[in-house]
C-alpha cells in the first residue's frame, strides 16, 4: 500500500468509527457462547460499579450536611446533638458499606475477566486452527490471507476479550454519567451541557486517533512480517550460512532498517498529533471543570447550596 493510499484511508477514519459497534457485537456473542454465566456476571458487576459512585456522592452530601447541622447546635444542646449525630454515624456506616460493595464489584470484574481471558483465548485458537485446516495450499500462499491469519493468531488470546472489557468499561462510564446527571439536573440543566462541552471533544478525538492507530497497525502487517523474516535470515544458524556465503548481510540489514524507518515515521507522526490534540482538548475539559467549580462555590456562598451539596456537586463534576 502506498503512503498516499494510507493517508487517504486514515482521513476516512471517522466514517469507519461506527464499524466498531459491529465488531463489538460479534465479540459479545463470542463471549456469550464461551460462558453465559460469566457474561451475566460481567453485566451485573458493571451495573453496580456504574451506579454506586453517584450514590456514594449523594450519601457524602448527607453526611456533610449532618455534620454542619450538628456543629451548629454544639455545645448548647447536647441532647439535640446526640439526636443529630445518630443518623450521621449511620450514614457513615452506609457509605463504608457502599465503598466495600464498589470494591467487590471491581474485584468481580477483574476475576471474571481473568477467567474469561483463558477460556476465550482457547475457544478462538481452536476456531482459528479449524479454519486453517479448511484452507488450501494456494490460500496459504496468498499474502493477504496469510496476513489475516497471522494477525488473528497473534491477537486471538487478547483482542476479543479486550474489546468486550472496553465495551463494558464504556457502559460502566455511561451508567455512572447517567447517574451523575440525575444529581446534576437538580442543580441546573446547564450543568449537563458543561459536561458535554468538556468531555465530548476529547472523546471524539481519542476515538478518531484510536481508529487511525488500528488502521496503521493493520497496514504494517506485511512490513512487520518481512522484518521478522529478515531477522530469521540474519540470526538463525540454518540460514546465516547461505547469507554469509553470498554476502547478503549488508543488503538484508539495510532493508531491515529501511522498513523500520518507514514504520517509525508514520507512528511518530500519529503519536505527535494524538499527543497535541489530547493536550489541547484536555485543557478544554479542565477549563470547563473549573468553570463549574467556581459556579458551585458561588452558589454556596450566596446560600443557594449547602456545604454538603457543594461537596457532592464538585465530586460529581470532577468524576463526570
C-alpha positions as CSV (number, residue, x, y, z in Angstrom):
1,X,0.0,0.0,0.0
2,X,1.4,3.4,-1.0
3,X,1.8,6.2,1.6
4,X,-0.8,8.4,-0.2
5,X,-3.3,5.5,0.0
6,X,-2.6,5.1,3.7
7,X,-3.2,8.7,4.3
8,X,-6.5,8.6,2.4
9,X,-7.7,5.7,4.5
10,X,-6.7,7.4,7.7
11,X,-8.5,10.5,6.7
12,X,-11.7,8.4,6.2
13,X,-11.4,7.2,9.8
14,X,-14.4,9.0,11.2
15,X,-16.7,7.3,8.6
16,X,-15.4,3.9,9.8
17,X,-16.0,4.7,13.5
18,X,-19.4,3.0,13.8
19,X,-18.0,-0.2,12.4
20,X,-16.5,-0.7,15.9
21,X,-20.0,-1.5,17.2
22,X,-20.4,-4.3,14.6
23,X,-17.2,-5.9,15.8
24,X,-18.2,-5.3,19.4
25,X,-21.5,-7.2,18.9
26,X,-19.6,-10.1,17.4
27,X,-17.2,-10.2,20.3
28,X,-20.1,-10.1,22.8
29,X,-21.7,-13.0,21.0
30,X,-18.5,-14.9,21.2
31,X,-18.1,-14.3,24.9
32,X,-21.8,-15.3,25.4
33,X,-21.1,-18.6,23.7
34,X,-18.0,-19.1,25.8
35,X,-19.6,-18.6,29.2
36,X,-23.1,-17.2,29.7
37,X,-22.8,-17.2,33.5
38,X,-19.7,-15.0,33.4
39,X,-21.2,-12.8,30.8
40,X,-24.1,-12.1,33.1
41,X,-21.7,-11.6,36.0
42,X,-19.8,-9.0,34.0
43,X,-23.1,-7.2,33.2
44,X,-24.2,-7.2,36.9
45,X,-20.8,-6.1,38.2
46,X,-20.7,-3.3,35.5
47,X,-24.1,-2.1,36.5
48,X,-23.2,-2.0,40.2
49,X,-19.9,-0.3,39.6
50,X,-21.6,2.3,37.4
51,X,-24.4,3.3,39.7
52,X,-22.7,3.3,43.1
53,X,-20.4,6.3,42.6
54,X,-23.4,8.6,42.3
55,X,-25.0,7.0,45.4
56,X,-21.8,7.4,47.4
57,X,-21.6,11.1,46.4
58,X,-25.2,11.6,47.5
59,X,-24.6,9.9,50.8
60,X,-21.5,12.0,51.3
61,X,-23.6,15.2,50.9
62,X,-26.0,14.0,53.6
63,X,-23.0,13.3,55.9
64,X,-21.5,16.7,55.5
65,X,-24.9,18.5,55.9
66,X,-25.5,16.4,59.0
67,X,-22.1,17.3,60.5
68,X,-22.7,21.0,59.8
69,X,-26.1,20.8,61.5
70,X,-24.6,19.1,64.5
71,X,-21.9,21.7,64.8
72,X,-24.5,24.5,64.7
73,X,-26.2,23.2,67.9
74,X,-23.0,22.2,69.7
75,X,-22.3,22.7,72.7
76,X,-25.6,24.3,73.9
77,X,-28.0,21.5,73.2
78,X,-26.3,18.2,74.0
79,X,-29.4,16.2,73.7
80,X,-30.2,17.6,70.3
81,X,-26.6,17.0,69.3
82,X,-26.9,13.3,70.1
83,X,-30.1,13.1,68.1
84,X,-28.4,14.9,65.1
85,X,-25.3,12.7,65.2
86,X,-27.1,9.4,65.3
87,X,-28.2,9.5,61.6
88,X,-24.9,10.9,60.6
89,X,-23.0,8.0,62.1
90,X,-25.5,5.6,60.4
91,X,-24.8,7.3,57.1
92,X,-21.0,6.9,57.6
93,X,-21.6,3.1,58.1
94,X,-23.8,3.1,54.9
95,X,-21.1,4.9,52.9
96,X,-18.5,2.4,54.1
97,X,-20.7,-0.5,53.0
98,X,-21.2,1.1,49.6
99,X,-17.4,1.6,49.2
100,X,-16.9,-2.1,50.1
101,X,-19.6,-3.1,47.6
102,X,-17.9,-1.0,44.9
103,X,-14.6,-2.7,45.7
104,X,-16.3,-6.1,45.5
105,X,-17.9,-5.2,42.1
106,X,-14.5,-4.2,40.7
107,X,-12.8,-7.4,42.1
108,X,-15.6,-9.4,40.5
109,X,-15.0,-7.7,37.2
110,X,-11.2,-8.4,37.4
111,X,-11.7,-12.1,38.4
112,X,-14.3,-12.8,35.6
113,X,-12.1,-11.1,33.0
114,X,-9.1,-13.1,34.0
115,X,-11.1,-16.4,33.8
116,X,-12.7,-15.4,30.5
117,X,-9.3,-14.5,29.0
118,X,-8.2,-18.1,29.3
119,X,-11.5,-19.6,28.1
120,X,-12.0,-17.2,25.3
121,X,-8.3,-17.5,24.1
122,X,-8.7,-21.2,23.9
123,X,-12.0,-21.0,22.0
124,X,-10.7,-18.5,19.5
125,X,-7.5,-20.5,18.9
126,X,-9.5,-23.7,18.3
127,X,-11.7,-21.8,15.8
128,X,-8.6,-20.5,14.0
129,X,-7.0,-23.9,13.8
130,X,-10.2,-25.4,12.5
131,X,-10.4,-22.6,9.9
132,X,-6.7,-23.1,9.0
133,X,-7.4,-26.8,8.4
134,X,-10.0,-25.8,5.8
135,X,-7.7,-23.6,3.8
136,X,-6.0,-24.9,0.7
137,X,-2.2,-24.7,0.0
138,X,-2.9,-21.9,-2.6
139,X,-4.7,-19.9,0.1
140,X,-1.8,-20.2,2.5
141,X,0.4,-18.8,-0.3
142,X,-1.9,-15.8,-0.7
143,X,-0.2,-13.0,1.1
144,X,-3.4,-11.2,2.1
145,X,-5.0,-14.3,3.6
146,X,-1.7,-15.2,5.3
147,X,-1.5,-11.8,6.8
148,X,-5.1,-12.1,8.2
149,X,-4.3,-15.4,9.7
150,X,-1.1,-14.1,11.3
151,X,-2.9,-11.2,12.8
152,X,-5.7,-13.4,14.1
153,X,-3.3,-15.8,15.7
154,X,-1.3,-13.0,17.3
155,X,-4.3,-11.3,18.8
156,X,-6.5,-14.4,19.4
157,X,-6.0,-14.7,23.2
158,X,-6.4,-10.9,24.0
159,X,-8.2,-8.9,21.3
160,X,-11.8,-10.3,21.6
161,X,-11.8,-10.1,25.4
162,X,-10.2,-6.6,25.3
163,X,-12.9,-5.4,23.0
164,X,-15.5,-6.8,25.4
165,X,-13.9,-5.4,28.5
166,X,-13.5,-2.0,26.9
167,X,-17.2,-2.1,25.9
168,X,-18.3,-2.9,29.5
169,X,-16.0,-0.2,30.8
170,X,-17.7,2.3,28.4
171,X,-21.1,1.1,29.6
172,X,-20.0,1.5,33.2
173,X,-19.0,5.1,32.5
174,X,-22.2,5.8,30.6
175,X,-24.2,4.4,33.6
176,X,-22.1,6.5,36.0
177,X,-22.6,9.6,33.9
178,X,-26.4,9.0,33.7
179,X,-26.5,8.6,37.5
180,X,-24.5,11.8,37.9
181,X,-26.9,13.5,35.5
182,X,-29.8,12.8,37.8
183,X,-27.9,14.6,40.6
184,X,-26.7,17.5,38.4
185,X,-30.0,18.3,36.8
186,X,-31.2,19.1,40.3
187,X,-28.5,21.8,40.4
188,X,-29.1,23.1,36.8
189,X,-29.8,21.6,33.4
190,X,-26.9,23.7,32.1
191,X,-24.5,21.6,34.2
192,X,-25.1,18.7,31.8
193,X,-24.2,20.9,28.8
194,X,-21.0,21.9,30.6
195,X,-20.0,18.2,31.0
196,X,-20.8,17.5,27.3
197,X,-18.8,20.6,26.2
198,X,-15.8,19.5,28.2
199,X,-15.8,15.7,27.6
200,X,-17.3,15.2,24.1
201,X,-14.4,16.8,22.1
202,X,-11.8,14.6,23.9
203,X,-13.9,11.5,23.4
204,X,-14.3,12.2,19.6
205,X,-10.6,12.9,19.3
206,X,-9.5,9.8,21.1
207,X,-11.9,7.7,19.1
208,X,-10.6,9.1,15.8
209,X,-6.9,8.6,16.8
210,X,-7.6,5.1,18.1
211,X,-9.2,4.2,14.8
212,X,-6.2,5.6,12.9
213,X,-3.8,3.7,15.1
214,X,-5.7,0.4,14.4
215,X,-5.6,1.0,10.7
216,X,-1.9,1.8,10.8
217,X,-1.4,-1.4,12.7
218,X,-3.2,-3.4,10.0
219,X,-1.2,-1.6,7.2
220,X,2.1,-2.5,8.9
221,X,1.4,-6.3,9.0
222,X,3.2,-7.2,5.7
223,X,6.2,-5.0,6.6
224,X,6.4,-6.4,10.1
225,X,6.3,-9.9,8.7
226,X,9.1,-9.0,6.3
227,X,11.1,-7.7,9.3
228,X,10.7,-10.9,11.2
229,X,11.7,-12.9,8.1
230,X,14.9,-10.8,7.8
231,X,15.6,-11.3,11.5
232,X,15.3,-15.1,10.9
233,X,17.7,-15.0,8.0
234,X,20.3,-12.9,9.8
235,X,20.1,-14.7,13.2
236,X,19.3,-18.4,12.7
237,X,22.0,-21.0,12.2
238,X,20.3,-22.8,9.3
239,X,20.1,-19.6,7.2
240,X,23.1,-17.5,8.2
241,X,25.5,-19.8,6.3
242,X,24.0,-19.0,2.9
243,X,23.6,-15.3,3.8
244,X,27.3,-15.1,4.5
245,X,28.2,-17.2,1.5
246,X,26.5,-14.8,-0.9
247,X,27.5,-11.7,1.1
248,X,23.9,-10.6,1.7
249,X,24.3,-9.4,5.3
250,X,24.5,-5.7,4.5
251,X,21.7,-5.8,1.9
252,X,19.3,-7.6,4.3
253,X,20.3,-5.3,7.2
254,X,19.8,-2.2,5.1
255,X,16.4,-3.4,4.1
256,X,15.6,-4.2,7.7
257,X,16.5,-0.6,8.8
258,X,14.5,0.9,5.9
259,X,11.4,-0.9,6.9
260,X,11.8,0.3,10.5
261,X,12.4,3.9,9.4
262,X,9.2,3.8,7.3
263,X,7.1,2.3,10.0
264,X,8.5,4.6,12.7
265,X,7.9,7.8,10.7
266,X,4.2,7.0,10.4
267,X,3.9,6.0,14.1
268,X,5.8,9.1,15.2
269,X,3.5,11.4,13.1
270,X,0.4,9.8,14.6
271,X,1.8,9.9,18.1
272,X,2.7,13.6,18.0
273,X,-0.7,14.5,16.5
274,X,-2.5,12.5,19.1
275,X,-0.5,14.0,22.0
276,X,-1.0,17.6,20.8
277,X,-4.8,17.3,20.3
278,X,-5.1,15.3,23.5
279,X,-3.4,18.0,25.5
280,X,-5.4,20.9,23.9
281,X,-8.7,19.2,24.3
282,X,-7.8,18.1,27.8
283,X,-7.2,21.7,28.6
284,X,-10.8,22.4,27.5
285,X,-12.1,19.8,29.8
286,X,-10.0,21.3,32.7
287,X,-11.4,24.8,32.0
288,X,-15.0,23.6,31.9
289,X,-14.5,21.7,35.2
290,X,-13.1,24.8,37.0
291,X,-15.8,27.0,35.5
292,X,-18.3,24.6,37.1
293,X,-16.2,24.6,40.3
294,X,-16.5,28.4,40.5
295,X,-20.2,28.3,39.8
296,X,-20.8,25.8,42.6
297,X,-18.7,27.8,45.1
298,X,-20.5,31.0,44.2
299,X,-23.9,29.3,44.7
300,X,-22.7,28.0,48.1
301,X,-21.5,31.4,49.2
302,X,-24.8,33.1,48.4
303,X,-26.7,30.4,50.3
304,X,-28.3,28.6,47.4
305,X,-26.4,25.3,48.1
306,X,-25.5,23.7,51.4
307,X,-21.9,22.8,52.2
308,X,-22.8,19.1,51.7
309,X,-24.4,19.9,48.3
310,X,-21.2,21.8,47.3
311,X,-19.1,18.8,48.2
312,X,-21.3,16.4,46.2
313,X,-21.5,18.6,43.1
314,X,-17.8,19.2,43.0
315,X,-17.2,15.5,43.2
316,X,-19.8,14.7,40.6
317,X,-18.4,17.4,38.2
318,X,-14.9,16.1,38.6
319,X,-15.8,12.4,38.0
320,X,-18.1,13.3,35.1
